[in-house]
Amino acid sequence: MGYPVKDFVARYPMLYHMAQAGTWLSIHKLGLLSTTALLDLFEINGDLRLRIESTHRPKCVEISHPVHGTAVIRDQKPMSEKALLKCLLNMSPRQWYELLNRRVFLWVTEQRVLTLLGARAYKNNEHLVMTIDTARLMAKYSQKTELSPINSGSTVYNPQPRGRATFASFDDFPYAERRKYGKGAVAELTIDYSIPDIKDFVLRAEVRKANKIVKVL
């Protein structure tokens, strides 16, 4: 059992994050925040928080704060609650949404970003794509990191079973069972709650539309 951090870094030297276009300055200032962290910072509570954090988001949601301005919480279009109910293990949909919303998600290969950028729901819009130095990030955040072997936010195309055990620390990740998949052994890297100093680990920030680079920031 386990996936040594040094081996992971060697296999995946760069990580990737896709965000709403126009958010680079905010991310640079506030850090890369999970949905839960963003709701905490913007002091969002009550019914609005419940809808954003604990139920499915079919559309992006804009929130505002007198000090921090506005922020956009991305949609969960690739996830269908009907499909989720069929593949979810020992959890309610609300528990699953809250589990996901507390995490910052990073893709482990550029191909996964390109696939998402080319998806029907996203290909006609511009998006911010950040390339992140894995070694430097893990030197600080490996203890807050968990890995997923699947795209946990998608139930499209034969959704795989998922639950709390989907996410595992480096020590607990079943790499011996999954090494046969090569780079596909891991789909996502997640970090609990936030990466407030993400700017220190970003190698490149770009605006992309589908597979085209619109602007380098």
Wavefront OBJ file of the C-alpha trace (Angstrom):
o trace
v 0.000 0.000 0.000
v 0.996 3.603 -0.365
v 2.464 5.891 -2.974
v 5.775 7.493 -1.919
v 5.596 11.253 -2.419
v 8.937 11.292 -4.248
v 7.656 8.706 -6.741
v 4.452 10.656 -7.281
v 6.419 13.859 -7.919
v 8.642 12.056 -10.428
v 5.608 10.664 -12.289
v 3.594 13.900 -12.199
v 6.062 16.845 -12.123
v 3.297 19.337 -12.912
v -0.285 19.684 -11.725
v -3.112 21.661 -13.332
v -6.133 23.627 -12.178
v -8.942 25.075 -14.289
v -10.882 28.062 -12.966
v -13.239 30.747 -14.146
v -11.697 33.223 -16.587
v -10.960 36.562 -14.969
v -10.159 35.137 -11.539
v -6.337 35.175 -11.674
v -5.908 38.425 -9.741
v -8.279 37.230 -7.029
v -6.558 33.831 -6.788
v -3.181 35.553 -6.693
v -4.389 37.673 -3.764
v -6.602 35.275 -1.776
v -5.172 31.911 -2.789
v -6.849 28.885 -4.311
v -9.891 28.261 -2.128
v -12.271 25.352 -1.949
v -15.980 26.139 -2.192
v -16.270 25.816 1.587
v -13.314 28.134 2.184
v -14.745 30.687 -0.241
v -18.144 30.584 1.471
v -16.434 31.067 4.834
v -14.407 34.023 3.564
v -17.443 35.666 1.958
v -19.553 34.988 5.072
v -22.242 33.158 3.105
v -24.717 31.349 5.359
v -28.331 30.209 5.477
v -30.269 28.868 2.511
v -27.821 30.218 -0.058
v -24.933 28.374 1.555
v -26.986 25.190 1.758
v -27.793 25.351 -1.962
v -24.185 26.002 -2.934
v -22.368 23.666 -0.564
v -24.776 20.792 0.079
v -26.707 20.265 -3.164
v -25.909 19.852 -6.829
v -24.898 23.047 -8.694
v -26.131 22.868 -12.295
v -24.857 26.410 -12.959
v -22.076 28.685 -11.780
v -23.035 30.833 -8.796
v -21.768 34.359 -8.233
v -21.329 35.519 -4.637
v -20.337 38.936 -3.305
v -18.810 40.500 -0.217
v -18.339 44.182 0.767
v -14.594 43.704 1.243
v -13.627 40.839 -1.052
v -15.786 41.811 -4.026
v -17.306 39.081 -6.182
v -16.385 35.470 -6.836
v -17.784 32.745 -9.054
v -18.287 29.219 -7.751
v -18.109 26.827 -10.669
v -20.900 24.500 -11.725
v -21.061 20.730 -11.296
v -22.441 19.975 -14.752
v -20.522 16.701 -15.178
v -22.321 15.263 -12.144
v -25.886 13.959 -12.244
v -27.614 13.256 -8.959
v -29.598 10.423 -10.537
v -26.365 8.710 -11.573
v -24.711 9.632 -8.290
v -27.383 7.777 -6.323
v -26.506 4.600 -8.221
v -22.759 4.719 -7.573
v -22.486 6.362 -4.145
v -21.322 4.089 -1.306
v -22.423 4.564 2.317
v -23.052 8.284 1.925
v -25.933 10.583 1.102
v -25.647 12.964 -1.869
v -25.470 15.858 0.607
v -22.500 14.272 2.383
v -20.794 13.702 -0.970
v -21.273 17.299 -2.119
v -19.945 18.607 1.183
v -16.961 16.251 0.955
v -16.110 17.553 -2.518
v -16.734 21.195 -1.686
v -14.146 21.190 1.078
v -11.374 20.245 -1.358
v -9.161 22.063 -3.825
v -8.855 19.866 -6.919
v -5.810 19.593 -9.155
v -5.494 17.457 -12.282
v -2.370 15.315 -12.480
v -1.980 15.436 -16.281
v -2.511 18.162 -18.857
v -4.585 15.767 -20.959
v -7.302 15.719 -18.311
v -7.465 19.528 -18.453
v -7.678 19.469 -22.231
v -10.494 16.929 -22.082
v -12.466 19.175 -19.734
v -11.735 22.279 -21.812
v -13.067 20.471 -24.873
v -16.241 19.237 -23.199
v -19.480 20.490 -24.705
v -20.401 22.489 -21.590
v -17.098 24.395 -21.545
v -15.525 24.499 -25.016
v -17.121 27.775 -26.108
v -15.953 29.749 -23.076
v -12.584 31.009 -21.866
v -11.058 29.514 -18.734
v -8.065 30.156 -16.515
v -5.592 27.246 -16.499
v -2.765 27.177 -13.974
v 0.284 24.915 -14.211
v 1.708 24.138 -10.775
v 5.082 22.807 -9.605
v 4.337 19.477 -7.912
v 7.607 19.146 -5.980
v 7.362 22.576 -4.376
v 3.667 22.181 -3.568
v 4.135 18.738 -2.011
v 7.108 19.934 0.038
v 4.585 22.037 1.960
v 1.198 20.387 1.474
v 1.720 16.611 1.215
v 0.194 16.071 4.674
v -3.015 17.821 3.556
v -3.154 15.915 0.271
v -5.385 13.040 -0.768
v -5.461 11.272 -4.130
v -8.399 9.940 -6.128
v -8.221 7.209 -8.785
v -11.334 8.586 -10.519
v -12.776 11.886 -11.658
v -14.817 12.325 -8.491
v -16.876 15.201 -9.882
v -18.193 13.369 -12.923
v -20.842 10.692 -13.292
v -20.743 10.715 -17.093
v -19.923 7.508 -18.996
v -20.347 4.520 -16.689
v -19.787 6.251 -13.328
v -17.490 4.382 -10.974
v -18.449 3.610 -7.362
v -17.394 6.361 -4.980
v -17.515 7.321 -1.323
v -15.299 8.533 1.503
v -12.695 5.882 0.653
v -12.321 7.312 -2.863
v -9.815 9.791 -1.423
v -6.669 8.421 0.193
v -3.479 9.865 1.627
v -0.132 9.036 0.035
v 0.386 6.407 2.736
v -2.962 4.730 2.064
v -3.350 5.093 -1.705
v -3.529 1.606 -3.332
v -0.745 2.246 -5.817
v 0.345 -1.407 -6.018
v -3.108 -2.279 -7.365
v -3.252 0.641 -9.772
v 0.306 0.933 -11.096
v -0.714 -1.109 -14.153
v -2.640 1.981 -15.331
v 0.550 4.051 -15.632
v -0.198 7.755 -15.389
v -3.871 6.829 -15.162
v -3.303 5.327 -11.710
v -4.256 8.705 -10.232
v -6.908 11.030 -11.632
v -6.982 13.859 -9.097
v -4.918 15.355 -6.332
v -6.919 17.162 -3.663
v -5.836 19.448 -0.856
v -7.992 20.123 2.161
v -9.757 23.487 2.338
v -7.345 25.902 0.616
v -3.926 26.745 -0.778
v -3.600 30.372 0.378
v -0.128 30.803 -1.132
v -0.819 29.115 -4.473
v 0.971 31.945 -6.314
v 4.265 30.631 -4.928
v 3.831 27.346 -6.794
v 2.333 28.473 -10.121
v 4.678 28.044 -13.074
v 2.297 29.411 -15.688
v -1.169 30.977 -15.809
v -3.043 31.096 -19.113
v -6.432 31.906 -20.506
v -7.524 29.034 -22.735
v -10.505 28.383 -24.955
v -10.839 24.713 -25.853
v -7.313 23.662 -26.877
v -6.132 27.178 -27.775
v -4.071 29.490 -25.577
v -5.755 32.907 -25.714
v -3.385 34.753 -23.383
v -0.473 34.102 -21.051
v -0.898 35.991 -17.771
l 1 2 3 4 5 6 7 8 9 10 11 12 13 14 15 16 17 18 19 20 21 22 23 24 25 26 27 28 29 30 31 32 33 34 35 36 37 38 39 40 41 42 43 44 45 46 47 48 49 50 51 52 53 54 55 56 57 58 59 60 61 62 63 64 65 66 67 68 69 70 71 72 73 74 75 76 77 78 79 80 81 82 83 84 85 86 87 88 89 90 91 92 93 94 95 96 97 98 99 100 101 102 103 104 105 106 107 108 109 110 111 112 113 114 115 116 117 118 119 120 121 122 123 124 125 126 127 128 129 130 131 132 133 134 135 136 137 138 139 140 141 142 143 144 145 146 147 148 149 150 151 152 153 154 155 156 157 158 159 160 161 162 163 164 165 166 167 168 169 170 171 172 173 174 175 176 177 178 179 180 181 182 183 184 185 186 187 188 189 190 191 192 193 194 195 196 197 198 199 200 201 202 203 204 205 206 207 208 209 210 211 212 213 214 215 216 217
